[in-house]
Amino acid sequence: MRAEVVVVGGGITGVSAAYFLAREGARSIIVYEKNYIGSGSTFKCAGGIRASFTSQEHIVLMKRSIELWGELARELGVKYLRSGYLWLASRERDLERLKSYSAIHNSFGVPTRVVGPDFLSKVAPYVDSSRLAGALFDPLAGKACPFDATQKLYSASRRMGVDYRFEEVTGLLAEGGSVRGVRTRTGDVHAEHVVVAAGVWSKPLLEKAGVDLPLAPEPHHAVITEEFGRLFDPLIIDVETGAYAVQTFEGHVLMGVEVPEEPLWEPTPRLDFLEKVVRVWSRWLPWLPRANLIRYWVGHYEVTPDHHPVLGPVSGVEGLYVATGFSGHGFMMGPVVGEELASWVLKGHSKTQEARNLTVDRFREGRLIKELAVIG
């Protein structure tokens, strides 16, 4: 069996890559997913979308991704809302840090601004402002539904001829410094190009081809409440702890907070997470202790040493591309990563210098990129 492109991984990254490859004219595309579409980190994420980072790479790529999210909403009917991000500070030193972030954002055309209690009461009427020293609001940011977006990209790419196969890729076929395809449990599939977009599981797969990714499986926990009416529009972040909360399109409140944990391939639920997330968010959401928590899950961030993704071609293995290491920001970057990968595969180069800066070579060359705002 032969294809022009094989994509390994059926999360937002793999499905976006397939969609943009098909849209740009790739002849034959096969996507392999060992479970079901979105079954990895994608369906465990909060759905936030922002460009309010502090590195040029993140900001430039995410500004383009936000444009593409708007296009996907118009063309495919993806549930997407530019409802903002709100970074809440209860301490003056945190507020000063947010002001320094805002200066960086504004220099790249991201219109964040510092706001106070009056603004908070308009966009987040059920968030208590009594502890607020100030907040940073990002009006360019927003949210999308991970389930809806991934399914609609999957359906659209299938209509364009992408072949989805639900079986595990067990290895990469490489010979003479070039990729030749993939090995599955049912046989070998030959391809001119292979895109590995399997989240944290990209690391062991690439190791079989002699490619070492500096990637760690970092567990992250989330919990969701029962449905409510309008509580707050933006995704909100507690700057002191890095906790986030977002009200979904259906009215649930989805919350997360970091708990110290070693890298684990098979993370398990932790009661101390539930205690901490309720304690932290009850300071801002005083009604939360009376709410019903209806579901709790654990997923992975696939984390790189500089909290930036690994994108693009792999030196020494012609035809092999990678897209992983998003450090918690993979969903929001899905569309722009798909667009960049399509350009790399079909034209031989990325669309932007910022994407080229994110190849795996940067670790070998000591070109790590600094990012200060890695939460939410």
N, C-alpha and C positions, 0 to 999 in steps of 0.2 A: 504494500500500500504506500502511496506517495501523496504529499501535500506540499504546497509552497511554504506555508507557515504552520507550525504547531505551537499552540499556547498551552502551557501547563499551569492550571489553576483557574477555578471558576468563581473567584470573588470579584469585587468591583474592578480590580486592576485587570484581571484576565479578560473579563467580559468587555470592559472598555477598550482594551487593546484589540479584541476581535471586531468590535463595532467599527472602530476607526480604520483598521486595516481593510475591512470590507468596503467601507465608504470610500476609501482612497484607491480601490481597485485591485486588491490582492485576489489572486485567482482561486486559490483553494486554501481554506483555513479550517483546522481542526482544533477544538478546545477540549482538553482532558481535565476532568474533575473527579476525584476519587469518591466524593460523597454526593452532595447536591449543590446547586448554584448558591453561592453566598454562605456556605456552611462553615467557613473558617471565621476570620475576624470580622468580615463584612456585616454579617447579621448580628454581631454582638456589639456594634459600635453605636455611638450616640447620634450620628448623622450631622454633626456640626460642620460648617464650611466657612473658612475665613482666610484672609490674606494678612491679618495683623500678626505677622511674625517679625523677627528682627534680622534675618539674613536676606540678602538680595535674592538668593536662589529660591527660598521659600516664597518671598513676596511676589516676585515676578511671575513664577509659575502659578501661584494661586490666584493672582489677578486674572490670568488667562483662564484658569479653571473655573472661576466664577462666571466669566463670559460664557464658557461652554455649558455650565449648569443652566444658565438662562436659555441657551439654544435648545438643550435637551428638554427643558420644560415646555418650550413652544412647539418643538417638532415631534416629541414623543409623549407629551403629556406627563412628564415626570413631576411628582409632587416636590416642589421646591419653593421656598419662601425666603426672601431676603429680610429676615426679622431681626438681624443684628446679634452682636455679642456684647455682653456687659460684664466687665471685670470689676468685682466688688472689693474695695479696700476698707478695712476697719482700722488700719494703722497708718500714720502719716508716712512712715518710711516706705510702705507698700505703695502709697499714692504717688510718692516721688518717683518710684521705679516705673510706675505706669506712665507718668509724664515723660520720662526718658524714652520709653517704648513708643509713645505717641509721636515724638519728634522724628524717630526713625520711620514710622509708618507714613507720616505726612510727607517726608522727603521722597517717598516712592509713590505718592499719589493715593495713599490709603487714608481716608478722611476720619481717622479716629479723633475723639475729643474727650476731655474730662467733663463729667456731669455731676450733678448733686441730687439731693432728695426729691426735688420737684420733678425732675426728669424721670427719676426712678418710679415715682407714683403713677406716671402716665403709661410707661411701657411695661411695668411690672407691679401692678397694683397690690398683689398679695405677697410682696417681698418687704420685710420690715427694714426700714431705713434708719432706725434709731441708733445703730452702731456705725453708720456709714461715715467714713472720712471723705470719701469721694469714689468715683467710679470712672472707668474708661469705657466709652461706648464706640463700637465699630458698626456703622450703618451699612457697610458693604457686605458684612458677614450674613450668614443665614443658616438654613438647615434643609435637608432633604430626607425622605424616608428611605433607609437602606433597602428594605424589602421591595418597595415599589420601583426605585431607580434601577436596581440590579435586574429585576425581572423584565422591565421595559427595554433595557439595553440588550438583554438576552434575547427577547422576542424579536426586536428590530434586527439584530445581527443574524438571527436564524432566517428571517425573511430575505436577507441579502445573501443567503447561501452558506453561512457558517455552520459547520458540523460539530455538534456537542456530543461527547462520549463520556459516559460515567464509569470510568475505570481508572485504576491507579497507574501512574507512570513510575516504573521502578528504576529507570536509569536513562542516561543520555548516550546516544551513539555518536562517537567522535573518532575521526581518523585523519592523520596527516595535518593536524592543526585546524581542522574544520569540523563543525557539527554535521552529522548525517541524518539525525532524526532522534526518535525516542524509543525506548523499550517499554512495553506494557505487559501485563500478565497474560495477554492473549496474543502477543506477537510484536514484531518490530514495525514501526511506521517511519518511513523515510521522508525527510523534509529539507528544504534549502535553508530554512531559518527556524530556530526554536527560541521562544520567549518563555523564560521561567518566571512565573508570577504566582508562586505558591505560598506567599506569606512566609512565616517562620520555617516552613518545611522546604523552602528553597535551599536552605543551607545544606542539609544532608544530601539532597539530590545533586547539588552542584559539586559537593565533595567527591562524588563518584566520578566526576569528570576532571578531577584535579584542581577545582576552583575553590579557594578558601574565602568565604565571606565572613567578615567580622560582625556577626549577627547573633544576638542573644534573645531567647524566648522569655519575655518579661510578662508575668501574669498580671492581669487587670480585671477588676471585679465591678459589676454594675447591678443595680436593682431598680425595679420599676413599680410605681404605685398604681392604684385604681384610677379610673378616669375622673377628671374634674372639668369644670368650665374654664374660661380664660383666667389664668393665674399670672403668667409673665410671657412676654413675646420673645425676647432674646434668649439665647443660651447664656446662662450665668455661670460665672467662675468666682470662687472664693480664693483670692490671691494668696492669702496666708497659708492655706493647706493645699492648693491646687485642685480642690474638689470642683466638679462641674454638675450642672443640672440643666435639663432641657425639657420643655413640655412638648410632647409629640403632637402630631397632627390629630390624633384621636383623643388627646387630653390627658394621657398618662404623664407622670413626671419620672423621667429616667435620670438616675444619679450615679455618680462614681466618685471615689476618693482613693488616693494612693495609700496602700499599706505596705510596710517593708517586707520584701520577699526576695528570695534568691531566684535566679533564672530556673524555670521548670518547664519541661516538655509536656507534663501532664498535671496542670494546676488543679487544685481542689478548693471547694467552698470554705470560707472562713467566717466564723461568727463574729470575730473582732472587726471585720470589715463592716458588717451590718450595724454594729454598735457605733462605729466611728462615723459612717456616712449619715446616720440619723442624728448623731450629736452635732456634727459640723453644720448640717443644713438646717437643723432646728433653730440655730442662731439667726438665720435669715428668714426661715419659713416656720414661724411659731406654731402653725397649725399641723405641721408634719407628724408629730407624735400620735395624732389621732387618725392618721391616714392608714389605709391597708396597703401593705407591701404584697404584691401578687406574684412576682417572679424575680429570681436572682440567678445570675450566671457568671461564669469566669471565662475569659478569653485571653488572647495574647496581643501584646505589642511586639513586633519584631524590631528590636532596637539596635541601632548602629552606634559606634563610639561618639559620633557628632550629631546624633539625632536627625540626620538627613537621610533620604532614601538612597539606595543604590540603583542607578538607572543606566540602561544602554548596553552597548556591546562589551563583551568580555575579551580583553586582550589575550591573544594566543589561541583563541578558539573562534575562527571565522564563522559567522552565521549564528552565534549564540548571543542572546540578549537576556538581561535580567531586570526585574522591577520588583524590589522588595525593600525592607528596612525602613518603612515609613514612620516608625516610632510613634504610632497612634494617629497619624494624619493621612492614612491611605485612602479612606473613603472620600475625603474632600478633594484629594489630588487625582482621583480616578480618571476624570475626563482629560485633563491635560497630560497625564502620563500616557493614556491611550493615544492621544494625538502625537506626542513626541515619539513613542515607539513605532507608530505607523510610518513616520518620516524616516526614522533610522533604518527600518527594515526595507522600505520600498525605495528610498532615495539615497540611502547611504550616509545620512547625516541627520542630526537633530534639528529642530526648528530654532532653538535658542541656545545661546552660550551658557545660560544658567543650567539647562539640562546637561550639557556637556561637562559642566563642572562636577556632576554627581556620579560619574562612572566609578567603578570599583578601583580604578587606578589611583584615585586620590589617597587611598589608605597606604598604598605602597610608596607613593611619592610624598607622603606627609602633608597633604593639602586638606586637612580637616577644616570643616566650616563651623563657625560658632553660631548657635541658636539659643536665645535666652528664654523665649516664650514657647515651651514645648508642651504645655498642658492644654487640655480642652480642644 
